[in-house]
């Protein structure tokens, strides 16, 4: 049983949530033009603060290296000038998107003359609990503001200095625009107690979204009394079908694994149909080895791995369900598309699955039968991303099935209310 949360931290989070509630009511009344102007000002403020943000990030990276933070997590944590510019641009991209607030989802006029409209409205207060991903700090703040919500941020201690610098710049910009600073609040005190206080602030916080590793997500899902949108881990597969264009398959598999191995949409497992294994695996494994990928292979792949000069070991069963978040990958040969889909059902996490094939029937089966938030046909798993989907930025990638699934952006940060207009009707 978890130890009790420090009452002082519970009171602090409650106070900050109450302040955020007041701010959220102000945000809910802003027009699209006002919110877009605010986002553009936030982006400019972040770029002006680049020296301070990069210096703060260097402090976090130095602490992380000293503490043995894995290289994959260091990559997620790292913010240089180009990455700061990218997160600022994400705010501009969000500003350019349609405002979901006020959108009429459906409506009708009843026989008695009552006019019904179901319209999108802000959630209110969104709590974010996440690890060493400072870009989440900015993405969450921007998406929350555009959708009329206040946000409470509990980032991981590994990114404490960076998050503080980012939030300081954004809150200063809000104040300069005469908007409530409490629209963006960073929970700096309390460590894990602050996270637990946030996820149990039912009635004060409307929604909690966790982003991070499996342990963090499982803890939030199991312990939260506030409604949660689960952003699951990414055990993503690339299946090379018997009817695949092998050159296309090699490009897709390599990009899916090595373009940025530390993120959740990177491929963690490669499945190859036995009919093309002899033609595909020698070159593919050599390419992966050249990129520095360590392979965890099923027995029938060992000769190919050895010939390719790859670093490899014989995979244990658990390896096929592991989210490596690094230059590591499991590889297996399968006898059919059915076996590939069975392995995906068994080991996948419901995030992103890809098939490479020129057989339209196989593609249709794969998209119909594979249960995942995103299913790719002849495309890299790395495209499962809010920005790539044209959403500007994302608050996370949901692997659950209620309310939101896949990359979540502005519409997923709204709920709806029914507006009923009459002329004296009574029931």
N, C-alpha and C positions, 0 to 999 in steps of 0.2 A: 504494500500500500504506500502511495506517495506521502512524503512528509508534508505537514501543514505549510501553507504559504504564509510568508511573513505578513502579518496584518497591516504593517506600514506600507508595504508594496501594494496590497489590495486597495488600500485607501488612495494611494497615489494614482494607480491606474483608473480607479473610479472617478477621481477628480479630473484627470486628463480626458477621460471619455465624456464626462459631462461638458467640459469646455469644447470638445470636438462636436458634441451634439448641437451646441449653440451655433458653431461655425457651419455645420451641415445645413442648418435651416437657412442661413444666408446664401450658401452656395446653390441650394435648390431653387432659389428665385432668380439666379443670374441668367441672362440671355445667352444664346450661343455666342454672339459677338463678344460679350464681356468675358466669357470663359476662354475663348480662343485668344483674345488679347492677353489675358493673364498667362496662358501657356507660352505664348511667344516671349513674354517678358521673363518667365522662368528660364526658358532656354538661353536667352541672352545672359541672364545672371549666372547660370552655370558655366558658360564659356568664359565669362569674366573671372570666375573663381577657379579656373583651371589650375593655376599654380598652387593654390591652397589645397585643392582636392588631390592633386598628384603628390604633393608633399605628405599629406595625411595618409594617402594610400601607401606610400613608401614605408611609413611607420608600421602600418598593418602588415605589409609583406615581410618586413624585417622580423617582427614578432612571430609571424607565421613560420618563417624558415627556422627560426631558433627553436620553435616548439615542434618542429617536424611535420608541419602541414604538408600533405601530399601535393605533388606538383600539379595534379589536376585541379585541386581546390585553389592553389595559388593562381592558376590561370583564370579561374572564375573571379577571384578577388582582384586581380590586377586591373588598374585603371591608369592608362597613359593619356597623353593629350588627345590622341586620335579617338580613344574610347570615350573620353569625356565629350568630345565633339559628337560622337555617335549617339550618346544618350541624350544630349541636348537636341539633336536632330529628331530623335524619336518624339520629343515633346511637340516639335513643329509638325511632325507627321500626324500626331493625334489632333492637333488644332485644325488640320485640314479635313478631318473626317466629319461625317454628319453627326449631329447631336442626337442621341437616342431619346433624351428626355422629352416627353410630350408626344412621342410617336404613338399613333393610334394603331394598336395591334389588331383589333377587330371592333366591329360595332354594328348596331342594327336598330331598327325602330319596331317596337312591339305593337301588337294589334290595338292595345289601349293607348297608343301614342307616346309611351315612354321611349326616350332616346338613350341608348346604351353605348358607351365607349369604354374600351379597355385600353388604358394609356400607360406608357412607360414612365416610371418615377424613380428617383434615386433610392438605393438601399438605405442610406443614412450614414452609418459608420462602418467602415470596413477595417478589420484588423489583419495585418500581414505579419506572419511569423516565418522567418527565412534565415538562410545561412549566409555563407560568404559570397553574396552576389550583390555588390553595391548598385549595379544597374537596376535591380529590382526596386531599390529605394526611389529612383527617379521614375521608372515606368509606373509603379503603383501610385505615386503621387499625381502624375499627369493624368492617368486614366481615371483616377478617383475624382479629380477636379472637373474633368470634362463631363463626367456622368453625374456631377452634382453631389458627390459624397465627400465626407471627411475621412481621413485615413490615419490609423494608429500603426506605427511601424516598429516591429521588434526584430531587428537584424541580429545576426550572429556576432559574437564578441570578436571574431577574427577580423571583422570589417568595421569595428567601432569608430576608429578615427575617420575613416572615409565617409561613413554614413553621417557622422556629425558634421563634417564639412559640407556635404551635399545638402543636408536638411537646413543648415544655417544659411546657405546661399538662397535656397528656395523660400524659406520663411522671411528672410530680409526682403526678397522681391515682393512677396505678398503684402508685407507691411507697407512698402513703398507704393503699392497700388491701392492702399486702403482696403485691403481684403483681410479677413481674419487669418492670422498666422496659425491658429489652432486647427486649420483645415489640414495641416501636415504636421504630425506630432511623432517624434522619435522617442521611444521608451528606452532611455539610457541607463536607468537604475534598475537594480533588482535581479539581473541575470535571468536564470530560468524561472525564478519566482515571477518576474514580470510577464514572461510568456504564459505561465499558468494562470496568472491573474487576468490576463487579456482573454484567454480562451474560456474562462469561466465567468466573464462579465456579462452574463445573460441579462437582457433588458437594457443594458447600456451600449453593447456592441451588437450590430445586426448580423454580421457575417465575419467568419475567420477563414483566411486562405493560407495554408502552409506551403512553403516551397523549400525543398531541400532533399536530404537523403531519406531512405526508407524509415529509419528510426524516428526522425523528427515527424514525418507525416503520420506514422502509426500512432505516435504519442498524442498528437493533436486530435486525430480522429477519435481515439479511444477516450481521451480525457476531457474534451471540450464539451461544455454545455451550451455554447453558442453554435448556431448552425455552421457547418464546415463545407467548403467545396474542396474535395480531395484532388490535389495535383500529384499524381503517382509518379513512381520512378519510371525510367525509360529502358526497359530491356527490349530493344528494338531489333528486328531480324531483317535481313535481306535474303530472299529466296530466289535462286537462279534456276529457272525452270528448264525443262528439256528443250523447249522451243525458244530459248533466250538468244538474242543477239549478244554473243560473248564479249565483243568489244564494248558494247553499251553496258553490259553487266559489270565488266571490270571497272569502268569509270564510275558507275553508280556505287558499287561496293566500296571502292577506295575513298570516294568522297564522303560516303555515309560514315566511315570509320575515322578518317584521319583529318578531315577539314577542321574539326574542333572536337576532339575526343572527350572533353570534360563536360559536355552538355547532355541533357536528357534525350535529345533527338539524334544523338550519334548511335550508329548501329553497334550492337554488342555481340551479335551472332550471325554467322554466314552459313546458309544452308544451300547445298548444291545438288541438283538432280544427278543420279548416278550415270545417266546416259551422256552427260557432258562433262563429268568430273575430270576425265583424263585430258580433255582438251582445254578445260578452263583453269583447273587448280594450279598447274605448274607456274603459269605466268602470274595468276592472281596472287598466289602466296609469295612469290618473289617480289611483287610490287608492295605487298603489305610488309614484308620483311625489310625492304629498302626504306620504307617509311618509319621503321622502328617499332612495328607492331609485334608484340609477343602473342603467340598463338596457343590456344588450348584446344587440342584437336581430338576427334574421335579416332579409334584405331585405324580405320581405313584411310585416314588422311595423313598418317605419319610418314609414309614414304614420300609423298608429295612435299611435305614440310621439310623433310630432311634434304631432299634434292634442291629445294629452293634456298637452302642455307638459312632458314628461319629459326629464330629462338622459339622453342615450343616445348610443351609437355602434354602428356596424355590427359585429356579432360576428365575430371570427376563430374558426376551428374549435376552437382550444384553449380558447376561452372557455366552450364547452359542457361541458368536463370540468374546470372550475376550481372549487375550493372557495373561495368568496370570503371567508367568515367576516366579512362586512361588509354594509352596505346596498347590495349589488349583486346583479344577477340576470340570467341569460340567458333570452331568450324566443324561442320559435319556433312556427310553425304547422306542423302535420303533417296528412297526408292520410288517416290511418287509425290505428286502434289498433296495427296491425302496425308502422307507421312509428314510432309513439311507443315501442313496446317495443324496436325495433331501436336507436333513439337511446339508450335507457336501457342496453341491453347495451353499446353502444359507449362511452358517456361516463360511466355511473354507476360508483359505487365499491362497490356491494353493501351499502350501509348501509340506507337507507330510501327506498322509492318509494311514491307515492300516486296513486290514480286517483279521480276524481270522476265518478260516473255513476249513473244510475237503471236502467241496463240490467244485469240480474243476469248475463246471459251474458258481457258484457264484463268485469264484475267477476271472474267465475270464471276467464276466460282470463288476466286480468292477474295474479291471485294464483297461478295455476298456472304461468305462463310466465316471470314476472319473477323473476330470481335475486337476491334480496337478503335480508339478515338480518331485515328487517321490511317488510311490504307493507301499506299502509293503503288501505282502501276508504271513501271519504267521511269522511276524518278527516285532521287536520293531521299532518305529519311530525314535529312537535314532541313527539308522544306517545311516541316511541321513547326511553325513559328508564327507568332502574331504579325510581325513585320512582313515576313515573306507572304503571308496570306492577305496582305493589304489592310491589316487592322491598325497600323501605326506602331503600336507596341502591344505587349500582352501582360496580363496580371499573373498568368500561369497557364499551364496546359492541364486541363482536367481529364482524368481518366475514369471518372465516375459517370453515371448515366442520368442523374437527376439535375434539372435546371440547366447545367452547362456541361459540354463535353468538347475536348480539343482545346485549341488556343482560345483563351478568354480575353475579351477586350471590352469595349464599351457596353454593348447590349447586355452582356453577362453581369455587369455591375448595376443593373437596374432590376427592379421588380415591377409589378403592375398594380394599378388600382382601377376599379370600375367607377366611372362617372355616369350617373343616371340623372337625366333632366326630364322633368315632367311639367304639367300645367294643372296641378291640383288633383292628380289621380290618387285614389286610395284603394286599398285591397280589401 
